[in-house]
């Protein structure tokens, strides 16, 4: 998948692509480079778990100081990371992970923040206080623990600056040539497109009804104070829906394998070129 943020994700997941417009102080280029360098990839699922353990410790202590309860939890993350599969193995087993992992939940993680139940049990006034203090403690987490592995948060200008670097990389003729080669390869397999995103977007749209049905069911259970961790998608769908979803899953896996095979001429080039442009940026070059 090679959208703007997805291309950038080949080097680092930068949440500034969705720009934090809060009252964050303006950053200097050196600040941005420092945070981006710290967020470079190379982490494992255990690093993410360790981050959330430390973040939870700070949240629990902070909320307790204000006389409030906070239940530690690890939010559901990227399935591919927690499954520990290679790109090829993931594609052959789960496709793009869109229709195939709707109900996936890694061991020890939570789909929904369990503290939502605490807030819902409070009066309107107490709920406002809880939300305010929880947000303040989350800022304390960022100050003391930092951002999760592979994530960089920052003000709008940081997102614009990094996007500009990504745009320059995307305009590099090496990527254009690699996209052309990918398009030819994928056409031979019966598909049209110049990136994996062109192939996967269809499956994202196709799975909306199934994803919505599942998430609505889980939300209903949570609101009722019930455990949703064991809910499986099959139990939410009708027999006809299960048959149709299986067809979508098979088509997705086939397309993802084609993307993986043809991606050999594209993705290494994209990674190399973006790495090159990011390295220049991090060293202060234009």
N, C-alpha and C positions, 0 to 999 in steps of 0.2 A: 504494500500500500504506500503510495508515494504522493500523498497530499502534502501541503506545505509543512504542517507540523509533523506529519509522518516521515517525511524526508529528513527533517531535523532530528527525529527520534532515532535515526540510525546512529547519531552520535550522542544524543542526550535527550531525555524527555524534559521539555521546558514548558512549564505551565504558564509562562508569560505569553505563550501563543494565545491564551485565552485572557490575557492581560488582567492583572490585579490593579483595579483602579482606585483602591483605597488610599488612605493618607500616608502612603509609604514615602519616605524621603527620596528625593531624586538621587539617582545613582551615577557615579562617574564611570567612564569606560573601564578603569582599572577594577572597580567594584564588580561590574558585570563580568569581566573576564575571570576574576577570582572565583565568583560563585559558579560560573559555567565550568571552570576547570575542576572544581570540587564535585560537580554533579556528573562528571563523565562516567560512562558505564564500566562494567567489570565487576559488578556485584552479583550476589547469589540470593536465593530465597531466604537463607539464614540471616543475611545482612538486613533484609527487610524486616524479618521477625524481631531481630535484635533492636532495630530502630524503634519499632512500635512498643517493645518492652520498656525501653528507656523513656519514650514519650508518655506511655501510660503511667509510669512511676511519677513523672512530673505532674501529670493531670490529676492523679489521685491525691497527691499531696497538696496541690494548689486548691482543688475543690474542697478538700477537707479543712483547709485553713479558713474557708468561708462557710463552714458548717454544712457543706453540701456533699452528696454522694456521687461518685463516678465509678462506673463499672469498667474495668480494663477490658479492652478487646483489640483484635487485629482485623482490620477491614479486608474484605476479599480483594485480591490483587490480580496481577496478570497471570492467567492460567498457564501460559507457556513456561513462565519462570518457575512456578511451583511444581509443574509436572516434570520439569527437568528433561525435556525432550529436545532432540536436535530439530532443526528446521524441517528436514525431510520427514522425520518420524512424526512430527506434529501435523504436517500437511497430510500425510497418508492416513493418519488416525482421526484427526479432527478438522481437516480442511483449514479454513481461515479461523475457526473457533467461533463462528457466528451462530449457526443453527445447531451446532453439535455440543455446545457448552453452556446453553442457556441456564441450566440448573447446577452448573459446576460450582463447588465450594471447597476450597482447599482445607485440609484438616487444621483445626485451631483458629479458623477465621470466621468472621460474621458478615452476613450480607447486609445487615442493617445495624446501625449503632444501637446497642441495647439501652443506652441512656435516654433514648427517645421515650421509652416506657416511663422512666422516672419523671420526665418533663410532663408527659401526658397525665400523670396522676396528680399533678399539682393544680392549685387554683390558678386563675388567669394571672393574677399579680405575681404569685410565687414562680410561675412559669417564666415570666419576663425576667425575673431576677436570675433564675437558673440559667437561662439562655445567655444573659449578659455576662455572668461570671464564667460560664463555660467558654465563651468566645475570648474573654480576657486570659483565661488559663491556656487556651490554644496558642495565643500570642506568646505566652511565657514558654511554651514548648518550643516554638520556633526560635526564640531567643537563646534557650539553653541547650536544645538538642539539634536544632537545625531542621532542614527539610529531609524528607525520605530519600533513600538512595535513588539516584537517577532523576531527581526532580529539582527544578530550580524555580522558585517563586520570586516575583519582583514587580516593580512598577511598570507602567505602560511603555516608557521609553526603552526599557530593557528588552521587552518583547519586540518592539519595532527595530531595535538595533540588531538583534539576533536574526529576526526575519530577513533583514536586509542582507546579512551574510548568507543565509540560506538561499535567497533569491539569486545572489551572484553565483553561487555554486550550481544552482539549477540551470543557469544560462550557459554554463560551460559546455563547449561543443562535444566534449567527451561523453557527457550524459546524454546529449541529443543523439549521438551516434549509437549509444547503447540502447536507448529507447527504440530506435529504428530496428535494431537487431532483435530486440525483444518482441516487437510487433510482428516481425516476419515469422519468428519462431512460434508465437502463440497462434498466428493465423493458420499455420500448418496443423495445429491441433484442434481447429474449428472454433477459435475464439477471436474476438476483436478487442484491441486495446494496446496501450503503450506502457501500462503499469499494472501491478497487481490490484490496485485500487479499482481499476476499470472492471476487473473480473469480480471482485468481492462486493462491490456496491449493490449489485443485484440481490445477493444473498442477505445483506443487511436489511433491505426493504422487505424481502420475502418472509423474514422471521419476525417482523414487527408484531403481527397478531399473536404469535406464540409467546414471544417475550412479554408482551403486555399482559396476556392472560396469566402467565406465571407470576410476574411481579405484583399484579393486583391481588392474586390469591395469597401470596406471602405477606403483603401489606395488611390484608384483612386479618390474618392470623396474629400478626404483631400487634395490631390495634386491640385485638381481643386478649392480649397478654399470653398468647400461646407460642410454643416453640415451633419455629419454621425450618429449623436446620435439616430436618429429614425429609422435607417435601421434594418430590421428584416431578419433573415435568409431565411424565406419562400420566400421573394421577390427576392432573389438571385438565388434560385434553380429552376430547372425544375420540372414539376409534377412528373416525374419518380424518380427524386432524392429525392423529399419530401416523397414519399412512402417508398423508401428504407431507408431513414434516420429514419422514424418512426419505422420501423422494428428493426433497430439498437438500438434505444432508448428503446423500449420495452424489448429487450434482455438485455440491460445494466441495466435497473432497476431491472429486475428479478435476475441478477447475483449479483447486489449490495445488494439486500435484503438478498440473501443467504450468502453473505460475512458478513453482519451485524449480522445475526443470528448465524453463526458459529464463528464469531469473538469474541463472548462472552467468548470463551475458550482460545483465543489467545491475543487479544489486551490489556485487563487489565493486563495480565502477562507481556507483553512487556513493557507497561507503568511503571509498578512497578519495573521491573528489571533495565530498563534504568534510572529511577529516582534514584534508589539505587546507581548505578555506577556513575551517575552524582553528586550525593550528596557527595560521597566519593572523587570524583575529586575536587569538590568545596571546600572541607575542607582540601585538600592537601594530602589525602590518595592515595595510589597506587591501 
